[in-house]
Amino acid sequence: MAIDYTERIPNNVNLAGDRRLQRALEQWQPGFQSWWREMGPAGYQATEVYLRTAISVDAQGWATFGHVRMPDYRWGIFLAEPHRDRTIPFGRHLGEPVWHEVPGEYRGALRRLIVTQGDTEPASVEQQRHLGATCPSLYDLRNLFQVNVEEGRHLWAMVYLLHAYFGRDGREEADTLLVRRSGSPDNPRILGAFNEPTPDWLSYLMFTFFTDRDGKYQLASLAESAFDPLSRTCRFMLTEEAHHMFVGETGVGRVVQRTCELMKEHDAAEVGPFGGIDLKLIQKYLNFHYSVSIDLFGSELSTNAANYFSMGLKGRFNETARADDHQLSEAQYSVARCDGDRIVDRAEPALLALNECLRDSYAIDCARGVAKWNRAIKAAGIDFELTLPHRGFHRAIGDWAAVKVAPDGSIISPAEWERRRDEWLPTGAERAFVGSLMQGVTAPGKFAGWIAPPARGINHQPLDFDYVRL
């Protein structure tokens, strides 16, 4: 499906055929552009960046590369190709034709899902807006901006659904998405992780590995939706989300690689004196970002998640590939629960445990990335292993928020937690040290001393390519 770039709002949904919707979105567009100028990447609005732009939504050749100023980036509305004769894959409407309009009885729940997803997109841009000043290379700076403009387009994707299918309520919600601000004490973003600061590039790389990976699983669940416009929107968004996770996985891997190089070069267990980031400190950042990100899946047992599933609004990851009845009316699911000073697995109704089911898939995926980093450490001959903390560690949502859990999964007293938290989470001094390493490197082909160069450039370009024309 080709995208029409002759339109004021590029799209593949025949926006010109619905003049009312087109006018409404064109009225929203100046507010978006104003938000981008205010809250987008600080200091780079007039800079030409080597960006990828979607030109179609099919599997082959769907993107083109070229230098463009970010305010001129052609944001638009792109839905994946429809699946012919698609039927609802789960819930009480299993087997019925998918919906192309919003059922009245599910209107509020569906709008809430879309608004929550839409709110995360501008939030991450706001969190990252100051990182350009401390970029470790032009390669990394370009990748940051690619992530930013795609988050902006994902906002457009949700705003289109709100305008097209929810009338005045949808238009008001779309306007509000431009009003909330990440970290604001008065009008914060909806989800906690999107109000956390992203003060340095190690935080950013952890964010793109862990928090954007949460985005993958949320979008994949919504891509199963019986509401076909939402499903098609999320399926295309997933193609762009893959790049965000690539930035995180390879970025943290490059930090780990550089740390190992410095350890061997100086025959030292600690590399801070040589401008590197110790493996133990990388582990602390990992602990923080993993724990904050798994909170995004919600409580272990959730009637909201059960209702969304039964309604057909939000499925499980890889729903159609699962070998069960896709209704879960009698099914059980094992959930780790706190029982006094022990952690036990209990069989719970699978419908209520859908958040935990999705969190399990996420944790397995995260473990694969961590295993890749550990292979690099082992190949360097260093006796150290990065680990994911227990899912009860440092939680603010769900049953685990009421107890204190060490990274190894042992339940501890609040006093012991206070005594030992600095062993497990970055201290203010450690964050300040990482911040001190964040000195911008903008010479083509040069990289900061705390991160290794990537294995290859972008789109077959050399590493000294002018990815950002300063």
C-alpha positions as CSV (number, residue, x, y, z in Angstrom):
1,M,0.0,0.0,0.0
2,A,1.7,3.2,-1.2
3,I,1.6,6.3,0.9
4,D,0.4,9.5,-0.7
5,Y,3.0,12.2,0.0
6,T,1.3,14.8,-2.1
7,E,-1.2,15.4,0.7
8,R,-0.7,17.9,3.5
9,I,-1.0,14.9,5.9
10,P,0.7,11.9,4.2
11,N,-1.6,8.9,4.5
12,N,-2.7,5.6,3.0
13,V,-6.3,5.8,4.4
14,N,-7.8,8.0,1.6
15,L,-8.0,11.0,3.9
16,A,-9.0,13.1,0.9
17,G,-12.2,11.1,0.7
18,D,-13.3,12.2,4.1
19,R,-13.2,16.0,4.1
20,R,-14.6,16.4,7.6
21,L,-11.9,14.2,9.1
22,Q,-9.2,15.8,6.9
23,R,-10.2,19.3,8.1
24,A,-10.2,18.1,11.8
25,L,-6.7,16.6,11.5
26,E,-5.4,19.7,9.6
27,Q,-6.7,21.8,12.5
28,W,-4.8,19.5,15.0
29,Q,-1.6,19.6,12.9
30,P,-0.5,23.1,14.0
31,G,-0.8,22.2,17.6
32,F,1.4,19.1,17.0
33,Q,4.0,21.2,15.2
34,S,4.0,23.7,18.0
35,W,4.5,20.9,20.5
36,W,7.4,19.5,18.5
37,R,9.1,22.9,18.4
38,E,8.6,23.3,22.1
39,M,9.3,19.8,23.4
40,G,11.1,18.1,20.5
41,P,14.9,17.7,20.3
42,A,16.4,20.8,21.8
43,G,18.9,22.7,19.7
44,Y,18.4,20.7,16.5
45,Q,15.3,22.0,14.8
46,A,17.2,23.5,11.9
47,T,19.7,20.6,11.5
48,E,19.6,18.2,8.6
49,V,19.4,14.6,9.7
50,Y,19.8,11.4,7.7
51,L,16.3,10.0,8.4
52,R,14.3,7.0,7.2
53,T,10.8,7.8,6.0
54,A,8.1,5.3,5.2
55,I,7.1,5.1,1.6
56,S,4.8,2.1,1.7
57,V,3.6,-0.4,4.3
58,D,4.3,-3.7,2.5
59,A,7.1,-6.0,3.5
60,Q,9.5,-4.9,0.8
61,G,11.2,-1.6,0.4
62,W,9.0,0.3,2.8
63,A,11.5,3.1,3.7
64,T,13.7,5.6,2.0
65,F,16.7,7.6,3.5
66,G,17.7,11.2,3.1
67,H,18.7,14.3,4.9
68,V,15.8,16.3,6.2
69,R,15.1,18.9,8.9
70,M,13.0,17.3,11.6
71,P,10.2,19.9,11.6
72,D,9.9,19.1,7.9
73,Y,9.6,15.4,8.5
74,R,6.6,14.0,6.7
75,W,4.6,12.6,9.6
76,G,1.4,10.9,8.6
77,I,-1.2,8.2,9.0
78,F,-0.2,4.7,7.8
79,L,-2.1,1.5,8.4
80,A,-0.8,-2.0,7.5
81,E,-2.4,-3.9,4.7
82,P,-5.8,-5.4,5.7
83,H,-6.0,-9.2,6.1
84,R,-8.8,-10.4,3.9
85,D,-11.8,-12.0,5.6
86,R,-10.1,-11.5,9.0
87,T,-12.2,-12.7,12.0
88,I,-12.0,-11.9,15.7
89,P,-9.3,-14.2,17.1
90,F,-10.3,-14.3,20.8
91,G,-12.8,-13.4,23.5
92,R,-16.6,-13.7,23.5
93,H,-16.9,-12.6,19.8
94,L,-14.4,-15.3,18.7
95,G,-14.9,-16.1,15.0
96,E,-17.1,-13.2,14.1
97,P,-16.0,-10.7,11.4
98,V,-13.7,-8.0,12.7
99,W,-15.2,-4.5,13.4
100,H,-14.6,-1.5,11.2
101,E,-16.5,0.8,13.5
102,V,-16.5,1.0,17.3
103,P,-19.2,-1.0,19.0
104,G,-21.1,1.4,21.2
105,E,-20.9,-0.8,24.3
106,Y,-17.0,-0.9,24.1
107,R,-16.5,2.7,23.2
108,G,-15.2,3.9,26.5
109,A,-12.8,1.0,27.1
110,L,-11.4,1.2,23.6
111,R,-10.9,4.9,23.8
112,R,-9.0,4.5,27.1
113,L,-6.7,1.9,25.5
114,I,-5.9,4.2,22.6
115,V,-5.3,7.3,24.8
116,T,-3.0,5.4,27.1
117,Q,-0.9,4.1,24.2
118,G,-1.0,7.5,22.5
119,D,0.2,9.2,25.6
120,T,3.5,7.2,25.8
121,E,4.6,8.4,22.3
122,P,5.1,12.2,22.9
123,A,6.2,11.4,26.5
124,S,9.4,9.6,25.4
125,V,10.3,12.5,23.0
126,E,9.9,14.9,26.0
127,Q,12.1,12.6,28.2
128,Q,14.9,12.6,25.6
129,R,14.8,16.2,24.3
130,H,18.0,17.3,25.9
131,L,20.2,14.3,25.0
132,G,21.5,15.8,21.7
133,A,23.9,18.0,23.6
134,T,25.8,15.1,25.0
135,C,25.7,12.6,22.1
136,P,28.5,10.0,22.0
137,S,28.7,10.3,18.1
138,L,26.8,11.5,15.1
139,Y,25.7,7.9,14.5
140,D,24.1,7.8,17.9
141,L,22.6,11.3,17.5
142,R,21.0,10.3,14.2
143,N,19.5,7.2,15.8
144,L,18.1,9.3,18.7
145,F,16.4,11.6,16.2
146,Q,15.1,8.6,14.2
147,V,13.4,7.3,17.3
148,N,12.0,10.7,18.1
149,V,10.4,11.3,14.8
150,E,8.9,7.8,14.8
151,E,7.4,8.4,18.2
152,G,5.9,11.5,16.8
153,R,4.4,9.5,14.0
154,H,3.0,6.9,16.4
155,L,1.3,9.8,18.2
156,W,-0.3,10.6,14.8
157,A,-1.4,7.0,14.5
158,M,-3.4,7.2,17.7
159,V,-4.7,10.7,17.1
160,Y,-6.1,9.5,13.7
161,L,-8.1,6.8,15.5
162,L,-9.4,9.2,18.1
163,H,-10.5,11.7,15.4
164,A,-11.9,9.2,13.0
165,Y,-13.9,7.0,15.3
166,F,-14.6,8.9,18.6
167,G,-16.2,12.2,17.6
168,R,-15.9,15.1,19.9
169,D,-14.6,13.0,22.8
170,G,-11.8,11.8,20.5
171,R,-10.9,15.3,19.4
172,E,-10.7,16.5,23.0
173,E,-8.5,13.5,24.0
174,A,-6.2,14.2,21.0
175,D,-5.8,17.8,22.1
176,T,-5.0,16.7,25.7
177,L,-2.2,14.5,24.4
178,L,-0.4,17.7,23.5
179,V,-1.0,19.3,26.9
180,R,0.4,16.7,29.3
181,R,4.1,16.8,30.0
182,S,6.5,14.1,31.1
183,G,7.5,14.7,34.7
184,S,5.1,17.6,35.3
185,P,4.0,17.8,38.9
186,D,0.6,19.2,37.8
187,N,-0.1,17.5,34.5
188,P,2.1,14.4,34.1
189,R,1.9,11.6,31.5
190,I,-0.4,8.8,32.4
191,L,2.1,6.0,33.0
192,G,4.9,6.3,35.7
193,A,7.8,5.1,33.5
194,F,7.1,8.0,31.1
195,N,7.6,10.6,33.9
196,E,11.0,9.3,34.8
197,P,13.9,11.6,33.7
198,T,16.3,10.4,31.0
199,P,19.4,12.4,32.0
200,D,22.1,10.5,30.2
201,W,22.8,8.2,27.3
202,L,23.1,5.1,29.4
203,S,19.6,5.7,30.7
204,Y,18.4,6.3,27.2
205,L,19.9,3.1,25.9
206,M,18.4,1.1,28.7
207,F,15.1,2.9,28.0
208,T,15.1,1.8,24.4
209,F,16.0,-1.7,25.3
210,F,13.5,-2.2,28.2
211,T,10.8,0.4,27.9
212,D,10.4,0.3,24.1
213,R,10.3,-3.5,24.4
214,D,7.3,-3.1,26.6
215,G,5.9,-1.0,23.7
216,K,6.5,-4.0,21.4
217,Y,4.4,-6.3,23.6
218,Q,1.6,-3.7,24.2
219,L,1.4,-3.0,20.4
220,A,1.4,-6.7,19.6
221,S,-1.4,-7.3,22.0
222,L,-3.4,-4.4,20.5
223,A,-2.6,-5.7,17.0
224,E,-4.8,-8.7,17.8
225,S,-7.8,-6.4,18.4
226,A,-11.2,-7.1,16.9
227,F,-11.3,-3.4,16.0
228,D,-9.5,-3.7,12.7
229,P,-8.3,0.0,12.3
230,L,-6.5,-0.4,15.6
231,S,-5.0,-3.7,14.6
232,R,-3.7,-2.4,11.3
233,T,-2.3,0.7,12.9
234,C,-0.4,-1.3,15.5
235,R,1.0,-3.8,13.0
236,F,2.7,-1.0,11.1
237,M,3.9,0.7,14.3
238,L,5.6,-2.6,15.2
239,T,7.8,-2.3,12.1
240,E,9.2,1.0,13.4
241,E,9.4,-0.2,17.0
242,A,11.9,-2.8,16.0
243,H,14.5,-0.1,15.3
244,H,14.0,1.5,18.7
245,M,14.8,-1.9,20.4
246,F,17.8,-2.3,18.1
247,V,19.2,1.0,19.3
248,G,18.9,-0.2,22.9
249,E,20.2,-3.7,22.5
250,T,23.2,-2.8,20.3
251,G,23.8,0.4,22.3
252,V,24.0,-1.3,25.7
253,G,26.1,-4.0,24.0
254,R,28.5,-1.4,22.8
255,V,28.8,0.1,26.3
256,V,29.5,-3.4,27.7
257,Q,32.1,-4.0,24.9
258,R,33.9,-0.8,25.7
259,T,34.0,-1.5,29.4
260,C,35.5,-4.9,28.7
261,E,38.1,-3.4,26.4
262,L,39.1,-0.9,29.1
263,M,39.3,-3.6,31.7
264,K,41.7,-5.6,29.6
265,E,43.7,-2.6,28.4
266,H,44.4,-1.4,31.9
267,D,44.2,-4.8,33.7
268,A,41.7,-3.3,36.1
269,A,38.4,-4.4,37.6
270,E,37.1,-0.8,37.7
271,V,37.2,1.4,34.6
272,G,35.8,4.7,36.0
273,P,39.3,6.2,36.3
274,F,39.8,5.5,32.6
275,G,36.5,7.1,31.4
276,G,34.4,3.9,31.3
277,I,31.3,2.6,33.1
278,D,31.9,-0.4,35.4
279,L,29.9,-3.6,34.8
280,K,28.5,-3.3,38.3
281,L,27.1,0.1,37.5
282,I,25.6,-1.1,34.2
283,Q,23.9,-3.8,36.3
284,K,22.4,-1.1,38.6
285,Y,21.0,0.8,35.6
286,L,19.7,-2.5,34.3
287,N,18.0,-3.2,37.6
288,F,16.3,0.2,37.6
289,H,15.0,0.3,34.1
290,Y,13.8,-3.3,34.1
291,S,11.9,-2.9,37.3
292,V,10.3,0.4,36.1
293,S,9.4,-1.2,32.7
294,I,7.7,-4.3,34.1
295,D,5.5,-2.1,36.2
296,L,4.0,-0.9,32.8
297,F,2.3,-4.3,32.4
298,G,0.1,-3.5,35.5
299,S,-1.1,-5.6,38.4
300,E,-0.6,-9.4,38.4
301,L,-4.4,-10.0,38.5
302,S,-6.5,-7.5,36.6
303,T,-10.2,-7.4,35.9
304,N,-9.6,-4.6,33.4
305,A,-7.3,-6.9,31.4
306,A,-9.8,-9.7,31.6
307,N,-12.6,-7.4,30.3
308,Y,-10.4,-6.1,27.5
309,F,-9.7,-9.7,26.4
310,S,-13.3,-10.8,26.7
311,M,-14.5,-7.8,24.7
312,G,-12.0,-8.6,22.0
313,L,-10.1,-5.3,22.4
314,K,-6.7,-6.5,23.5
315,G,-5.3,-10.0,23.1
316,R,-2.2,-11.8,24.2
317,F,1.2,-11.7,22.5
318,N,1.0,-14.0,19.4
319,E,-2.7,-14.7,20.2
320,T,-3.5,-16.5,16.9
321,A,-0.5,-18.9,17.3
322,R,-1.6,-20.1,20.7
323,A,-3.1,-23.6,21.0
324,D,-6.1,-23.1,23.3
325,D,-9.7,-22.0,23.1
326,H,-8.8,-18.3,23.0
327,Q,-11.6,-17.6,25.5
328,L,-9.9,-18.8,28.8
329,S,-13.2,-19.2,30.6
330,E,-11.9,-22.2,32.6
331,A,-8.1,-21.9,32.1
332,Q,-5.5,-21.4,34.9
333,Y,-2.2,-19.6,34.8
334,S,0.7,-19.9,37.2
335,V,1.5,-16.6,39.0
336,A,4.3,-15.9,41.5
337,R,2.8,-14.5,44.7
338,C,4.1,-13.5,48.0
339,D,3.2,-15.8,50.9
340,G,4.7,-14.4,54.1
341,D,8.4,-14.4,53.7
342,R,8.3,-16.9,50.7
343,I,7.5,-16.6,47.0
344,V,5.2,-19.3,45.7
345,D,3.6,-20.1,42.4
346,R,-0.2,-20.2,42.5
347,A,-2.6,-21.2,39.8
348,E,-4.9,-18.3,39.1
349,P,-7.7,-17.8,36.6
350,A,-6.0,-17.2,33.2
351,L,-8.4,-14.4,32.4
352,L,-7.3,-12.4,35.4
353,A,-3.6,-13.2,34.9
354,L,-3.3,-11.7,31.4
355,N,-1.0,-9.0,32.5
356,E,1.3,-11.5,34.0
357,C,1.2,-13.7,30.9
358,L,2.3,-10.7,28.8
359,R,5.0,-9.9,31.4
360,D,6.3,-13.5,31.2
361,S,6.7,-13.1,27.4
362,Y,8.5,-9.8,27.9
363,A,10.9,-11.2,30.5
364,I,11.9,-14.1,28.2
365,D,12.6,-11.6,25.5
366,C,14.7,-9.3,27.8
367,A,16.7,-12.3,28.9
368,R,17.7,-13.1,25.3
369,G,19.2,-9.6,25.0
370,V,21.0,-9.8,28.3
371,A,22.4,-13.2,27.3
372,K,23.9,-11.6,24.2
373,W,25.7,-9.0,26.4
374,N,26.9,-11.8,28.6
375,R,28.4,-13.7,25.7
376,A,30.5,-10.6,24.9
377,I,31.7,-10.4,28.5
378,K,32.6,-14.1,28.4
379,A,34.4,-13.7,25.1
380,A,36.5,-11.0,26.6
381,G,37.6,-13.5,29.3
382,I,35.9,-11.5,32.2
383,D,34.2,-13.3,35.1
384,F,31.0,-11.3,35.4
385,E,27.4,-11.9,34.4
386,L,24.6,-9.4,34.0
387,T,21.3,-10.6,35.4
388,L,17.6,-9.6,35.3
389,P,16.4,-8.9,38.9
390,H,13.4,-10.8,40.3
391,R,10.2,-9.3,39.0
392,G,9.2,-8.3,42.6
393,F,12.3,-6.1,42.9
394,H,11.7,-2.3,43.1
395,R,8.0,-2.5,42.1
396,A,5.5,0.3,42.5
397,I,2.5,-1.5,40.9
398,G,0.7,-4.7,41.8
399,D,1.1,-7.1,44.8
400,W,4.9,-6.6,44.9
401,A,4.6,-2.9,45.7
402,A,3.6,-3.8,49.2
403,V,6.8,-5.9,49.9
404,K,10.5,-5.4,49.6
405,V,12.3,-7.9,47.4
406,A,16.0,-8.3,46.7
407,P,17.2,-8.8,43.1
408,D,17.7,-12.5,43.9
409,G,14.1,-12.9,44.8
410,S,14.4,-13.0,48.6
411,I,11.9,-11.1,50.6
412,I,13.6,-8.6,53.0
413,S,12.5,-6.2,55.6
414,P,12.0,-2.5,54.9
415,A,15.0,-1.7,57.1
416,E,17.3,-4.1,55.1
417,W,16.0,-2.6,51.9
418,E,17.0,0.9,53.0
419,R,20.3,-0.4,54.1
420,R,21.1,-2.2,50.9
421,R,19.3,-0.3,48.1
422,D,22.5,1.5,47.1
423,E,24.0,-1.9,46.3
424,W,21.3,-2.5,43.7
425,L,20.2,0.9,42.3
426,P,22.3,3.8,41.0
427,T,23.1,6.3,43.7
428,G,23.1,10.1,43.1
429,A,26.9,10.1,43.0
430,E,26.9,7.3,40.4
431,R,24.4,9.0,38.2
432,A,26.5,12.2,38.5
433,F,29.6,10.2,37.4
434,V,27.8,8.8,34.4
435,G,26.6,12.4,33.6
436,S,30.2,13.6,33.8
437,L,31.1,11.2,31.0
438,M,28.4,12.7,28.7
439,Q,30.5,15.0,26.7
440,G,29.2,15.6,23.1
441,V,31.3,14.0,20.3
442,T,30.3,15.4,16.9
443,A,33.3,14.8,14.7
444,P,32.4,12.4,11.9
445,G,33.5,8.8,12.7
446,K,34.5,9.6,16.3
447,F,33.0,8.1,19.4
448,A,33.0,8.9,23.1
449,G,35.4,6.8,25.2
450,W,32.7,5.0,27.2
451,I,31.0,3.3,24.2
452,A,32.4,1.2,21.3
453,P,31.7,2.0,17.7
454,P,28.9,-0.1,16.1
455,A,29.7,-3.0,13.8
456,R,28.4,-1.1,10.8
457,G,26.8,2.1,9.7
458,I,23.2,2.9,8.7
459,N,21.9,1.9,5.4
460,H,25.3,0.7,4.2
461,Q,26.9,4.1,4.9
462,P,30.4,4.4,6.5
463,L,30.7,5.2,10.2
464,D,32.2,8.7,9.3
465,F,29.2,9.6,7.1
466,D,27.5,12.9,7.9
467,Y,24.5,11.4,9.6
468,V,23.8,14.8,11.2
469,R,24.8,17.9,9.3
470,L,25.9,20.3,12.0
